[in-house]
Amino acid sequence: MYSFEMVLMLGILLSKMITSAILKVSVKTALFFCSLLSILVLLVVMRSITDNITEEKLLEEIDEISLLPMYADRMQQAHTKMAQQQRRRLPPQC
């Protein structure tokens, strides 16, 4: 199992290799390196996911996070702004 730091360092190393490779090789070879990096990162991430999280559990976590004060304030501001915009669009009532 790979840690996040190891994946990050590997990604940085490979991106430096790709950057230097782009300067020295053709576009086709550079695209191959980029594809290889994408596949490697995907495989590492897939291996690191070991939790069996259900959709219900994920939605519960999202709901809990959205109730945090930082997000609750933003949601209230967005709701207020949307309500103001809707009032402006309504025709005046007699």
Phi, psi and omega in degrees: 000137182258141177277163180300320181296320179295318179297318180297314179296321178296319178297318179295316179298314180293324179293325175294320178296319180295318180299315179290328179291324180298325180288338187251343187235179182286169179296322181299316179292321178297319177296324177298316178298318179297318178295319179298317178298316180298316180294319180298314179297318178300314180296320180295317179295318180297322178291328184281343179277108181243345180285143176260082184270127178275164179298321180298315180297319179297316179294323176298317179296318179297318178298317179297318180294321181291342178273354177298148186306320182299317181279327179297319178297317180296319180294321178295318179296319179295320179295316179298316180296317180295320179296320178296319180294322179293322178295323179293328182282335182291140177288151179297140181260141182271000000 
